[in-house]
Amino acid sequence: MRVDLLGDAIDGLDEALTAVDGFDDVLVGGLLRPQPGQSDGLMGLAEAVAGTPLASRVAEAAEKTAAGAAGEDHFVALAAARTALLGSVHDALAARVEEVVDRPRAEESAGEAAPGGVGDAGRGEETQASNLGAAARSWLSDLARAGWQGIDHDLVAEAAPVVSAMLPDPALRRLATLLDGFAGELAACCPGAGLERIPVRRWADLWSRAMLLTVPGAGSASAGRGEATGRLLPLGVDVQEHATAVQAQVHGVFEPADGGTPRLVRASVSAPKPDTVVGAGLWQVLRPHMSLLTAVSEERVMALDAMPLTAEGDLIWDDGRARMGDSAEVFTTARVALPTAAAFPTAPLDRHPARLAVPVLLEGYAVEEGDDGAVAFEIAGQRLAVDAERAPTAGPLTAEAVASSAACIGLLRWDAGEFLLQPLAVERTVGKKSVAVHAGAWAGGTSDKAGVRAEKAATDAVKVLRERAGKLLRK
């Protein structure tokens, strides 16, 4: 790895992010009656995409919005410009990471767009989907006019009937889920006038993405799918947790049975959960839905037979198309298979700096510990921050284990203006013996003493919740 390249400046990056930040600040105050100071953010966004196919539409949208006369189409154009700018930032960062890891380049794949507007549907269903998309776009436009400081419970509640109507349609479920989560966040922060701190970038991200997904056909741009037959060698698991939901995303290397180029893939499983289920209890919620979690904890290969695979490299997991194989130590996989694995391209709407999560193997580094407990690796004179707090609490991988490690498998990410590493597994020396510690070591069950205690506590909590749920259902 050319870690020294991570610290080099990227041309145009700061300017693109400045334009995005300027527009995001405009959304704070709202666009119903824009103030003179908001015009700078709008014009800055238009200037940033000058010379692109979006130029004329965004320039018109910026002028109309600054005059307080913007319609829904103008808001869509502004959302498209913001998304395009962040997409360019993503591409620049991804190109730098490709230089750093020196792996085969991702192959562009257009994918097959689903026919019929928003998704695969008959003419009547297509019309209904279009109408629901228009209803969602109307609500999002009202949000933009009110601004984050102007939101209230009545405005946020207007999303509920739109979400309820969308959820039964699989083609609209992606947008419905986004709107539901976005509305939930806004509702928890109402009224906006009393907010001391506003998540400006996050809410602008959610607003822009939702706005573009209301455009017919936008969500089907990466609808192409194939099948994967061969071996899947897990590298590690990333856990994303919210109060009422949890997702485990397994990163691995797929080796095609036909001897083709190995590819970097992901496989995810999600489940709803009560907010009281935390720690090792998360695995009990997820484990029944995915045999791959057992393979991760036991460091085993999974043999895949025609497993559905998206154009972006996500396996649509089906336990019936997978079987457990031989053992495969993750650090052996990282040293042997990872260097030749090519990534899949990223779909246009998913090109965002926050989406960067590139599996890497680091060795031969020195560990730097700060007074606040922060950990960083120093490699060839380059400091790389380590986000050890992203390791799930439902596993033995701790900041202390990372700080005493000699090798690390992690996800290279970009956040707050710098590259950082999210550890998935580390190798450390214990009693003159090299021992691997994995974030997902307890995913399929464990005999580790700490894991057994955590599992028992989680089992008791889940058992009580299931009994209570059963009583409520019987009533």
N, C-alpha and C positions, 0 to 999 in steps of 0.2 A: 504493500500500500504506500502511495505517495502522500502521507499524512501532511507533509509540509504545504501541499497545495490548498488545504482547507483554510488556511489563514490569508490567502491571497485575495485581493479585492476583485469583485466581479463587475465589469463595466455595465452601467445603467441600472444596477440593482437598487441603489439608494433612491435614484430619481423615480423609478416605478413605484416603490413603496411610499414615497412622499406623496405622489399623486393619489394613491389609494387612501392614505391617511387623511388627506385633505377632503376627499369625498365622504369618508366615514364620519368626519366631524360635522359635515353638513347634515347628515341624517340625525344627529343628536337633537338639533333644534327643530327639525321638521321642515317640510317643503310647502306647507300651505301658504304661508306669507314669508318667503325667504328674506332674510336681512341682507344688507349690502355686503357684509363680510362673507356670507355663504357663496357669493358669486365666484370668489377666488377658487374655492374648492371645486366647484362645478366646471369652471373654465380650465382649471389645471387638469382635470380628468380628460376633457376634450382635447387639450393640447397633447396629452401623453399618447393618444391614439391617432394623432394626425398622421396622414400618410398611409394609414391602414384602410381596409375595406369598411371599417366602422366609422371613419372620420366624419362624413357628412351627417349621418344620422345622429351621432353623439353630439356634434356641434349644435345641431338643431335642438336636441333634447336639453342640452345645457342652457341654451338661450331661453327656451320656453320655461324651463324649471326656474331659472333665475327671475323670470318675470311673473312667476306664480300661475302660469297657464299650462302646466304640464299635464298630459294625459297618461293613460296606462302604457301606451306604446313608448312614450318618452322614458318612463321609468324602466321599462324593459331594456331600452338602449343603454341607459346608464349602468344597469346591472351587468349587461353584456360587456361594456367597456371595462368595468372594474374586474370582472372575471377574467377577461383577456389579459389585463395587466398582471394579475396574480398568476395566471397561467405562464406568462413569459418569465416571471420570477422562478416558478417551479422548474421550467425547462432549463434556465440558466444554472440553477442549483443542481439539477439532475445531471447536466453535462459536466459540471465540476466533479460530482461524485463519481461519474464514469471514469474521469481522468485519475481520480484517487485510487479506485479499486482495480482499474485496468482489466475489466471483464468484457465479454462480447457485448456489443451495443444492442439495445432493445430494437426489435423489428417492428416497424409501423404496421398496423393492421386496421383497415377501415371498418371491418365488422359489417354485418348486414342489418340495416335498419329495419325495424319491425314495420310492416305495412299498416296504413290506416291511422295516421295522426299520432295520438299519444301512445298507442299500443296496438296489439293484435285484437281487433274487435270488428264486429259487423257494423253496418252503417248506422243503425240505431244506437248501438253502444258507443260508437265513435262520436256521435253527436252529444250524447250524455257526458262523455269524458271531456269533450271540448267545452261544454257548458260549465262543468265543475272546475275545469282549469281557469275559465274566465272568472268564476266566482272567487277562486283563490287569489287570482291576480288583482281583483278589485279590493279584497281585504288587505293584501300586501301594499297596494297603492295608498290605502287609507292610513296604514302604519307609517309609510314614508311621509305623508303629509303631516301627520301628528308629530312625528319624531319620537325618539326614545324618551324625551322629557315630557311628552304629551300623552303617553299611553295611560289608559285607565281600564278598569275591569270590563266596562261595557264594550269598549273597542276590541279588547282581546277576546272576549267571549263570542264575538261574531265568527270566529274561526271554527267553533265547535260543530255547527251543522254541516259545514263544508267537509270537515274531516270525517264526520260520521257517514256522509254520503259517498265519500271516496274509498273508505276502507274495504267494502265488499269487493271492489274491483282490483284484482292483482296488478293490473297495469298502472293503477294510480296509487298503489300502496306506498311506493317510495316517497312520493310527494306528500301523501297523507301523514306518514310517520314524521317527516320533517316538520310539517306544519303543526302537528300535535305537540311535538317536543318544543318547538319554538314558542308556541302559544303558552305552553306550561311555564317556560322560563320567564316570559313576559308577565304572566299572571302573578308569579311569585314576587315580582318586583314592582307591582302597581301600588300606588300611583307613581308614574315616572318623575313627576315634579319633585318628589321627596328623595330621590336616589342620590346618595353621596358618591357612589362610584358606578359607572356604567361600563359594561364590557363592550366597548365600542367596536373593536375589530370583530369579535365573535358574532354580535348581532348583525353587523353588516354582512358578514359571511353567510349567515343563515338566510337573511333577507334576499341577498343576491342569488343564492343557489335556488331558493324556492321560487323566486320570480322567473328565472330561466326555465325551471322545470314545468311551469304552467304553459309554456309555449308548445304547441302540438309538435311531436316528433323529437323534442329535445332529449327526453329520457331514453330514447331508443337508439341513440347514435352509436352505442357500443354493445348492441344486442347480439352480435355474433357469438356463437358458442361452438365448442368442439368437444372432443372426448379425450380423456387421458388414460392410457393403458401402459403400465410400467411400474417402476418402484418410486415410492415417496420416502425420502429420508428426512425426518424432522430435524430442525435446528433449534427450535425453542418456541415458547408460547408467550404472547402478549395478552394481558387481561385488561379490558376496559370495563369499568364498573360505574354504575349510577345507582341512585337510591332504589329504583324499581326495576332495573334491568342489568344484565351482565353479559359480556361477550368475551369468549376466548378465541384468539386468532393465532393459529399455528403457522409459523413460517418454515419452509422446507425446500429441498431440492428435488425436483421430479426428473427421473431418468426414463425417457421413453423406451418402450420395449423394442422399437424398431432401430434403436441405436442412434437416434437423432440427438440434437444438442440438448444437454440438460437445461432445465428452466427453473427459475425462482418462482415458487407458487405460494399461495396462502389458502388456508381452509379455516372457516369460522363457524362457530356455533353460538347462538344467543338464547337467552331464556329470561322470562320475567322473574322477579324475586321480591320478597318483602324487604323493607329497608333494614330489618333486624338481622338478615342473613348476610354475614360478612366473613372475611378470613377463609378458612378451609371449607366453610359451608357453601362457598361459591362452587366448588368442584362437585358437591353433591347435587346442586341444581343443574349443572351442565353435563355431568358424566353420563347420565342415561341417554343422551342424545348424540354422542359421538365417541366411537371406539378409538379414534385417533388420539384422544387424550391419554388413554392407557399406553399407547405406543410411545407417546412423548415421555411419560414418566418412567417407562421401562427401557427407553432408548432402543426401540425396535423399528424395523422397516415395515411399511405398509405396501402390500401389493394391490395395485388398482386395476380394475377391469372396466373400461369404458365409463370412467367417472366424468360427469359433466364438468366442463372447464370454460370459463368466460374468456373473452378476448383480452382481459386485463390480468389473467393469471390467477383468478379465484376459483378454487374447486367448490362445486356445489355438492357438499358432502352427502353421501348415501352409504350407510353402513353395509348395505347389501352388495355394494360394488367394491368392497375392500376386505382384505384379510391380513391378519398379523403375520409378519415374516421374521427373518433372522434378526439378531441383535445388530445395532449400528450405533457406535458411540458418536455423540454429536460433534466432538472435537475432531474425530477422524473424518467425519463428513465435511466439517468446515475446512479441514486442511487439504482434503483430496478432491471433493466434489464441488465445493463452493467457488473456487477460482475460475472454473470453466462454465458456470451456470449463467445463462443470459436472462435478463429481466424481460417481462412483457411490457408493451407500451401502455401509457396511461390515457384513459379516455379524456376528451376535451374538457368536459365539465368537472372532472376530477383533478385537473392540473392546478394544484394549490400547494404552497410550501408545507402546510401541515400534513399533507399526504406522504411526504418523503419518509420512508422507513426502509432503509437498505441494509440487509444482513451483511455483516463484516466479521472478520476474525482479526483480533489484535494480539500481538505477542511482543515480548522484549521491551516493555514500557516500564517507566518508573511511576510510582503512585505518589500523588501530591494530595495531602489532606489539609483542609482549611480549618480555622478555629471554629467555624460554624458546622463542622462535620461534612462539608462538601468535599467530593472526591473528583480528582482530575487525573488523566493519564498524560505523561510527557513522553513523546515519541519523536526521536530525531529533532529535538529542539522545539517541537510544536506541542502546545498545550491543548488537550481535548477534554472539555467538560464532560462529566459522567452524571447522568440523571438516575442515580440509584434509587430514588424514591418512586420511580415508575415500576419497579419490580413489585409484583403482587405480594400482599401480606400473606396470601395463602400458599406460601412456599418458603424454603429455607434460604433463598438468596437475599442477603442483607447487605447494607452498606459496608459492614465490617468484613464480610466475605469478599466483596469487591475490592476493598482496600488492601487485602492481603493476597490478592490474586497475581498470577504470572501470565495468564492468558484469558481472553474474554471474547465470547461471541455476543454480539449486540446488534441493535438497529441504529444505523446512523441517521440522525434526524437534524432538522434545522428549526430553531426556535429563538425568538427574541434577538434576532440578528447574528446568531452564531450556530455553528455545527455542534452537536452534542451526541453522546452515545447512551442509548438505553440498554443496559445489560440484560441478556437472556440466560447466560450461563457463564461460569468462570471456572478456571482450574487453579487450585491452590495446593500448597504442600502442607500435609498434616502428618507429623511423625515420619519424615523422610519419604513420604509416599504422596504421589500426585492424586488429588481427589477432585472430582467435578461436582459443582453445585449448580443446580438448575432451578430457574424460576418456576417451571412446571413439574418439579419432581413429585409433588403430591397430587397431581391431576388425576391419576388413575388409582389412587390409594397408596399407602406407604407403611413401612415398618419402622420408619424413623421415629424416635421417642417423642420429639417435639411435634411431629406430624400426627402421631397417634393421639396425643392429648388434644391437639386442635381439632382433629376429626371427631373425637368423642364429644367435645363441647358443641361442635356444629351439629352433630347428629341429634343431640338432645334438643337443641333449639329448633331444628327442622321438624323433628317429631312432634313437638308441642304445637307448632304452627299448623301442621297437617291435621292434627286432632281437632284443633279449633275450626279449621276450614271445613272439616267433615261435619262437625256439629252444625255449623251455619248452613251448609247445604241441605242437611236433613230437615232443618227447620223450614 
